[in-house]
Amino acid sequence: MHYHQYYPVDVINGPGTRATLFVSGCEHQCPGCYNQSTWRLDGGQRFDQAMSDRVIRDLNDSRIKRRGLSLSGGDPLHPANVPHVLALVKRVRAECPGKDIWCWTGYLLNELSDAQRELVALLDVLVDGKFEKALADPGLLWRGSSNQQIHNLNARGEAGERIPSLVCS
């Protein structure tokens, strides 16, 4: 897997202070996408053990408390990315207790493959749906167009009730 960008401290992509990884590779290629440079699977840099270790180290750094990890792209649920993102998410769950994990994807929750569902089962929040330029709204929180949905998964991979503080904090 390749990644396009990593922000060890981010306050834009999800609630609170977070670490955010933008993976490379997106087959949706939505017209009007603001992140077209992430579409190629081989774009950016190779995501290796050292980078995985850095993410874990940053999430556990007590000098800058981070609420969790955000995964965006590209598309973390691109079939070629799933095994690598799954391994990272499993590490975060095992080595970073109490951290939440958010993920943005162009795929729809109810249309995921078994491999994608295995990964999603470990997430807290999934923002799904392709970016639709005609439905773009800069006033939306954590999504680019109104068709995209924020799913609170309660880290069990099941769509749960939306918690107001989740969306407003």
C-alpha positions in Angstrom: 0.0 0.0 0.0 1.0 3.6 -0.6 0.0 6.7 1.2 -0.2 10.2 -0.1 0.1 12.2 3.2 0.3 11.7 6.9 -0.6 14.4 9.5 0.5 13.5 13.0 -1.6 16.3 14.4 -4.9 17.1 12.7 -8.0 18.9 13.9 -10.0 18.9 10.7 -10.7 15.3 9.8 -12.9 14.2 12.7 -13.5 15.3 16.2 -10.7 16.4 18.5 -7.0 16.2 17.8 -6.1 13.2 15.7 -3.6 11.5 13.5 -4.7 11.3 9.9 -3.5 9.0 7.1 -4.4 9.7 3.5 -3.9 6.4 1.6 -3.3 6.2 -2.2 -5.7 4.5 -4.5 -9.3 5.3 -5.5 -11.4 3.7 -8.2 -14.3 6.1 -7.7 -12.6 9.1 -9.1 -15.5 11.4 -8.4 -15.8 14.5 -10.5 -14.9 17.6 -8.4 -12.8 15.5 -5.9 -10.5 17.8 -4.0 -7.9 15.0 -3.5 -7.3 13.8 -7.1 -3.6 13.4 -6.4 -4.5 10.3 -4.3 -6.2 8.3 -7.0 -3.3 6.3 -8.2 -2.5 3.1 -6.1 1.2 3.6 -6.6 1.2 7.4 -5.9 2.9 8.8 -2.9 5.1 6.8 -0.6 5.2 3.1 0.4 3.4 2.5 3.7 6.0 0.3 5.6 6.6 -1.0 9.1 8.4 2.3 10.1 5.3 4.3 9.1 3.0 2.0 10.9 5.2 2.3 14.0 5.1 6.1 13.7 1.3 6.2 13.6 1.2 4.0 16.8 3.9 6.1 18.5 2.0 9.3 17.6 -1.3 8.0 18.9 0.3 7.1 22.2 2.3 10.3 22.6 1.2 11.8 25.9 2.6 15.3 25.0 -0.1 15.8 22.3 -3.2 13.8 23.3 -4.9 12.5 20.2 -8.5 11.3 20.3 -7.9 8.8 17.5 -6.9 8.0 13.9 -8.6 9.2 10.8 -8.2 7.2 7.5 -9.0 8.9 4.2 -7.5 9.1 0.8 -7.8 8.0 -1.9 -9.9 5.3 -0.4 -8.9 3.1 2.6 -11.5 0.5 1.5 -10.0 0.2 -2.0 -9.6 -3.6 -2.4 -5.9 -3.3 -2.7 -5.6 -1.3 0.5 -7.9 -3.4 2.7 -5.3 -5.9 4.0 -2.8 -3.1 4.9 -5.4 -0.8 6.5 -6.8 -3.8 8.4 -3.4 -4.6 9.8 -3.0 -1.0 10.9 -6.4 -0.8 12.5 -5.8 -4.0 14.4 -2.5 -2.6 15.7 -4.3 0.6 16.8 -7.0 -1.5 18.6 -4.3 -3.6 20.3 -1.7 -0.9 21.1 -3.7 2.3 21.5 -6.5 1.7 24.0 -9.3 4.3 24.0 -8.5 5.7 20.6 -11.3 6.0 18.1 -11.0 5.2 14.4 -12.8 7.1 11.6 -12.7 6.2 8.0 -13.9 7.9 4.8 -14.9 5.8 1.7 -16.7 6.1 -1.5 -18.2 2.7 -1.1 -21.6 2.3 0.6 -21.9 0.5 3.9 -24.5 -1.9 2.6 -22.5 -2.8 -0.5 -19.2 -3.8 1.1 -17.3 -7.0 0.4 -16.5 -9.5 3.1 -13.0 -8.2 3.4 -14.1 -4.6 3.6 -16.7 -5.6 6.3 -14.0 -7.3 8.4 -12.1 -3.9 8.5 -15.3 -1.9 9.1 -16.1 -4.1 12.1 -13.1 -2.5 13.9 -14.1 1.1 13.1 -15.9 3.6 15.3 -17.2 5.8 12.5 -17.6 5.3 8.8 -18.4 8.2 6.4 -19.6 6.5 3.2 -20.7 7.5 -0.3 -19.0 9.0 -3.3 -18.5 12.8 -3.4 -21.3 14.2 -5.6 -20.4 17.7 -6.9 -24.0 18.6 -7.4 -24.7 17.9 -3.7 -21.5 19.6 -2.4 -22.0 21.8 0.6 -19.1 23.4 2.4 -21.3 23.8 5.5 -21.4 20.0 6.1 -19.4 18.7 9.0 -16.9 15.9 8.0 -18.3 15.2 4.6 -18.2 17.0 1.2 -21.7 16.3 -0.2 -25.1 15.7 1.4 -25.4 12.2 0.0 -22.5 11.0 2.2 -23.6 9.5 5.5 -21.8 9.4 8.9 -22.3 6.0 10.5 -21.6 5.6 14.2 -20.5 2.0 14.3 -19.7 1.7 18.1 -16.5 -0.1 17.1 -18.6 -3.2 16.4 -19.2 -2.7 12.7 -22.9 -2.3 13.1 -24.7 0.9 12.2 -25.7 2.5 15.5 -27.8 5.4 16.4 -26.2 8.7 15.7 -24.9 10.4 18.8 -25.4 14.2 18.8 -22.1 14.8 20.6 -20.3 12.7 17.9 -21.4 15.1 15.2 -21.2 18.3 17.2 -17.9 18.1 19.2 
